[in-house]
Amino acid sequence: MPDTAPSPGSATTDDPRIRLVERTLKRYARQPDALIEVLHTAQEAYGYLPEEILTHVARELDLPESQVMGVATFYHFFSLRPRGEHSCIVCTGTACYVKGAGEIVSAVEKEYGINAGQTTPDGKLSLGAARCLGNCSLAPMLTLDDEVLGRETPEGTLEKLRQHIAAGKGEPT
C-alpha cells in the first residue's frame, strides 16, 4: 500500500482503504459516538491517521476537527505518522518510571538515533512512550510489536529489539 493517503473527496474512492472507512461510517450510521471505531478502521487501513482522513471523518461524523484530533492524539494506539515495521512502546507511568522506564527510553533513543514518537529513517522501528499501559506489577514494562514484556532493563530491551528487527516483520524471535 502506498504511504500517502488519497483525498477522500476526490476521485480516489476507488482506493479500497477509503472504502473500508466509508463502510464503517455507514455501519454506525455516521453517529458521532462511533469516532473511535472509525479511527481504528482508518488506522488499520492506512497504517496511521493521515490529516486528510481525520478531516474527512470529522466532516462525516459532524464533529469539530479539533475533537477528532484530540481523540487521535490522546490514545497511544493511534499514530499521525506512518509507523515502522516494529513498534516499541515503553510505559512511562509512575511505577514504570520509578523502576527505570526513563533509562529504557533513553537507551533506545541513543541506540537507534530517534526520540520517542519517531520512526527510524529506514522504517524499521517506531518508538513510543505511553502514560500507562495498565500493568504496574510488571514495571518497568513495554510492548514490542504485540508482545507485552515486563521487568525490563535497558540492555534486555535493546537485545530484544535487535532480535525482532533481525527476524523481520511479524516473525517472533
C-alpha positions as CSV (number, residue, x, y, z in Angstrom):
1,M,0.0,0.0,0.0
2,P,1.2,3.5,-0.7
3,D,2.3,5.6,2.2
4,T,0.3,8.6,1.1
5,A,-3.4,9.0,1.8
6,P,-5.6,10.0,-1.1
7,S,-8.1,12.7,-0.5
8,P,-11.4,11.1,0.3
9,G,-13.4,13.7,-1.5
10,S,-11.6,13.3,-4.8
11,A,-11.8,10.6,-7.5
12,T,-9.9,8.3,-5.1
13,T,-13.0,6.4,-4.0
14,D,-11.5,3.5,-5.9
15,D,-9.0,3.2,-3.1
16,P,-10.0,0.2,-1.0
17,R,-8.7,1.9,2.1
18,I,-11.3,4.8,2.0
19,R,-14.0,2.3,1.1
20,L,-13.2,0.5,4.4
21,V,-13.6,3.8,6.3
22,E,-16.8,4.5,4.4
23,R,-18.2,1.1,5.3
24,T,-17.5,1.7,9.0
25,L,-19.1,5.1,8.8
26,K,-22.2,3.6,7.2
27,R,-22.4,0.7,9.7
28,Y,-22.5,3.2,12.6
29,A,-24.9,5.5,10.7
30,R,-22.4,8.3,10.8
31,Q,-23.1,8.8,14.5
32,P,-20.5,10.9,16.4
33,D,-20.1,8.3,19.1
34,A,-18.6,6.0,16.5
35,L,-15.5,8.1,16.4
36,I,-13.0,5.7,18.0
37,E,-14.3,2.8,15.9
38,V,-14.0,4.8,12.7
39,L,-10.5,5.9,13.7
40,H,-9.5,2.3,14.4
41,T,-10.7,1.3,10.9
42,A,-8.8,4.2,9.3
43,Q,-5.6,3.3,11.2
44,E,-5.8,-0.3,10.2
45,A,-6.5,0.6,6.6
46,Y,-3.7,3.3,6.2
47,G,-1.3,2.2,8.9
48,Y,-1.7,5.6,10.5
49,L,-4.2,8.5,10.5
50,P,-3.4,10.9,7.7
51,E,-4.6,14.5,8.1
52,E,-7.0,14.2,5.1
53,I,-8.7,11.2,6.7
54,L,-9.1,13.0,10.1
55,T,-10.7,15.9,8.2
56,H,-13.0,13.5,6.3
57,V,-14.0,11.7,9.5
58,A,-14.8,15.0,11.3
59,R,-16.9,16.1,8.4
60,E,-18.8,12.8,8.1
61,L,-19.4,12.5,11.8
62,D,-20.3,16.2,12.0
63,L,-17.7,16.8,14.7
64,P,-15.2,19.6,15.1
65,E,-11.8,18.7,13.6
66,S,-10.2,19.7,17.0
67,Q,-12.3,17.0,18.7
68,V,-11.2,14.3,16.2
69,M,-7.6,15.4,16.5
70,G,-7.9,15.4,20.3
71,V,-9.0,11.8,20.3
72,A,-6.4,10.7,17.7
73,T,-3.6,12.3,19.8
74,F,-4.9,11.2,23.2
75,Y,-4.8,7.4,22.7
76,H,-1.3,6.0,22.2
77,F,-2.5,3.3,19.8
78,F,-3.3,6.0,17.1
79,S,-0.5,7.4,15.1
80,L,-0.4,10.5,12.9
81,R,2.7,9.4,11.0
82,P,3.5,6.1,9.3
83,R,4.9,3.6,11.8
84,G,7.9,1.4,11.4
85,E,7.8,-2.4,10.8
86,H,8.3,-2.8,14.5
87,S,6.8,-0.9,17.4
88,C,8.3,-0.4,20.9
89,I,6.0,1.4,23.3
90,V,7.5,2.0,26.7
91,C,5.2,2.6,29.7
92,T,6.2,5.8,31.5
93,G,3.6,5.7,34.2
94,T,4.7,6.3,37.7
95,A,5.5,2.7,38.7
96,C,7.4,2.0,35.5
97,Y,9.2,5.3,35.5
98,V,10.4,4.8,39.1
99,K,11.7,1.4,38.2
100,G,13.7,2.6,35.2
101,A,11.4,3.3,32.2
102,G,13.2,6.6,31.5
103,E,16.5,4.7,31.2
104,I,14.9,2.3,28.7
105,V,13.6,5.1,26.6
106,S,17.0,6.8,26.7
107,A,18.9,3.7,25.7
108,V,16.6,3.0,22.7
109,E,16.8,6.6,21.6
110,K,20.6,6.6,21.8
111,E,20.9,3.2,20.1
112,Y,18.5,4.0,17.2
113,G,19.1,7.8,16.9
114,I,15.4,8.6,17.3
115,N,13.3,10.2,20.0
116,A,10.1,8.8,21.5
117,G,7.3,9.4,19.0
118,Q,9.6,8.9,16.0
119,T,10.5,6.2,13.5
120,T,14.0,5.3,12.3
121,P,14.8,6.6,8.8
122,D,14.9,3.1,7.5
123,G,11.3,2.5,8.7
124,K,12.3,-0.5,10.9
125,L,11.4,0.8,14.3
126,S,8.9,3.2,15.9
127,L,9.5,4.2,19.5
128,G,6.6,5.4,21.6
129,A,6.0,6.3,25.2
130,A,2.6,5.7,26.9
131,R,1.3,7.3,30.0
132,C,0.3,4.0,31.4
133,L,-0.1,0.5,29.9
134,G,-2.1,-0.7,32.9
135,N,0.1,-3.5,34.3
136,C,2.1,-1.9,37.1
137,S,3.1,-5.3,38.6
138,L,5.4,-5.8,35.5
139,A,7.1,-2.5,35.9
140,P,9.0,-1.4,34.0
141,M,7.1,-2.7,31.1
142,L,6.7,-2.2,27.4
143,T,5.2,-3.7,24.3
144,L,7.3,-4.9,21.4
145,D,5.1,-5.4,18.4
146,D,2.2,-7.2,20.0
147,E,4.2,-8.8,22.8
148,V,3.9,-7.5,26.4
149,L,7.3,-7.5,28.2
150,G,7.7,-6.9,31.9
151,R,10.5,-6.2,34.4
152,E,12.7,-4.9,31.5
153,T,16.1,-3.4,31.6
154,P,17.7,-1.1,29.0
155,E,20.1,-3.9,28.0
156,G,17.4,-6.5,27.8
157,T,15.2,-4.2,25.7
158,L,17.9,-3.4,23.3
159,E,18.7,-7.1,22.8
160,K,15.1,-8.0,22.2
161,L,14.8,-5.1,19.7
162,R,17.8,-6.3,17.8
163,Q,16.3,-9.8,17.7
164,H,12.9,-8.6,16.4
165,I,14.4,-6.4,13.8
166,A,16.8,-9.1,12.6
167,A,13.9,-11.6,12.4
168,G,11.8,-9.3,10.2
169,K,8.3,-8.1,10.4
170,G,5.8,-10.3,12.2
171,E,8.2,-13.1,12.9
172,P,8.6,-14.0,16.6
173,T,12.1,-14.5,18.0
